Amino acid sequence: MRDEAQGAGAVGLRMYEAFNGRDLAALETILAPDFVSHPLRTTGVEAVADAWSAMFEAHPGIRVCVEDMLVDRDRVAVRSVLHGLSGPRPDGAEPGPVMKEIFRVRHGRIAELWGLSSLGRPAG
């Protein structure tokens, strides 16, 4: 059971490293082929690659910094902060919008993800 939790946490960290490294090809080994994104209301790896590409285009300096990660068997909960957003930033908005995500890992890949973000709202 401990190995399962370590594997779930590791694949989660790989996802954020891929995002920060703009490595869309890595999604094929990180996400399950039938991956479900509840926030995007999509399935499949290509939908995530498209969403990430749009974020990179809109915010060339964007990166995710994982602040907390909790792992329980095949479930991972992450609190992260977005940095490097383009456009005007209101005073006191640092460190940046917060994301809270929960994902389920199956056979070493992320199979399903739920999430909330304060993007577009002051971080709280």
C-alpha positions in Angstrom: 0.0 0.0 0.0 2.9 2.3 0.7 4.3 1.8 -2.8 0.9 2.6 -4.3 0.8 5.9 -2.4 4.4 6.8 -3.4 3.6 6.0 -7.0 0.5 8.2 -6.9 2.4 11.1 -5.5 5.2 10.7 -8.0 2.9 10.8 -11.0 1.3 13.9 -9.6 4.7 15.6 -9.3 5.5 14.5 -12.9 2.3 16.2 -14.1 3.4 19.5 -12.6 6.9 19.1 -13.8 5.6 18.5 -17.3 3.4 21.6 -17.1 6.3 23.8 -15.9 8.6 22.3 -18.6 6.0 22.7 -21.4 6.3 19.0 -22.0 3.0 18.1 -23.7 4.4 14.8 -24.9 4.8 13.6 -21.3 1.0 13.7 -20.9 0.9 10.4 -22.8 2.7 8.7 -19.9 1.2 10.7 -17.1 -2.5 10.6 -17.9 -4.6 7.5 -18.6 -5.9 7.2 -22.2 -9.4 7.6 -20.9 -8.5 10.4 -18.5 -11.4 12.5 -17.2 -11.0 16.2 -16.3 -14.0 17.3 -14.3 -13.1 21.0 -14.4 -12.6 21.0 -18.2 -15.6 18.6 -18.7 -13.5 16.6 -21.1 -11.9 13.2 -21.5 -8.7 12.1 -23.1 -5.1 13.4 -23.1 -5.5 15.7 -26.1 -8.0 17.9 -24.3 -5.5 18.5 -21.6 -2.7 19.2 -24.1 -5.0 21.8 -25.8 -5.9 23.4 -22.5 -2.2 23.6 -21.4 -1.2 25.0 -24.8 -3.8 27.8 -24.5 -2.5 28.6 -21.0 1.1 28.7 -22.3 0.1 31.0 -25.1 -1.9 33.4 -22.9 0.7 33.3 -20.1 4.2 32.5 -21.5 5.8 32.7 -18.0 3.2 30.6 -16.1 4.4 27.9 -13.8 2.8 25.9 -10.9 4.4 25.7 -7.5 3.1 22.8 -5.4 2.7 23.9 -1.8 1.1 20.9 -0.3 0.5 17.3 -1.4 -1.4 14.7 0.5 -1.6 11.1 -0.7 -4.0 8.4 0.4 -3.5 5.2 -1.6 -4.7 6.1 -5.1 -6.0 9.6 -4.3 -3.8 12.7 -4.3 -4.8 16.2 -3.0 -2.7 19.2 -4.1 -2.7 22.9 -3.1 -0.6 24.8 -5.6 0.1 28.4 -6.5 0.3 29.8 -10.1 3.2 32.2 -10.8 4.2 34.1 -13.9 0.8 35.2 -15.1 0.6 37.8 -17.8 -1.4 41.0 -17.5 -2.1 43.4 -14.7 -1.9 42.1 -11.2 -3.8 43.8 -8.4 -1.8 45.0 -5.4 -1.5 42.2 -2.8 -2.3 39.5 -5.3 1.0 37.7 -4.7 1.9 35.0 -4.6 -0.8 34.3 -7.2 -3.9 32.3 -7.8 -4.3 29.1 -5.8 -5.4 25.8 -7.3 -6.8 22.9 -5.3 -6.9 19.6 -7.2 -7.7 16.0 -6.3 -6.9 13.2 -8.6 -7.2 9.5 -8.8 -4.4 7.3 -10.0 -5.0 4.0 -11.8 -2.1 1.7 -13.0 0.5 4.4 -12.5 -1.4 7.1 -14.4 -3.8 9.9 -13.5 -7.3 8.6 -14.4 -9.5 11.4 -13.1 -9.1 14.9 -11.8 -11.3 17.4 -9.9 -10.2 20.9 -9.2 -10.9 24.5 -8.1 -8.9 27.6 -8.9 -8.9 31.2 -7.8 -7.6 32.2 -11.2 -9.4 35.4 -12.1 -10.2 36.1 -8.4 -7.9 37.2 -5.6 -6.2 34.3 -4.0 -7.6 33.4 -0.6 
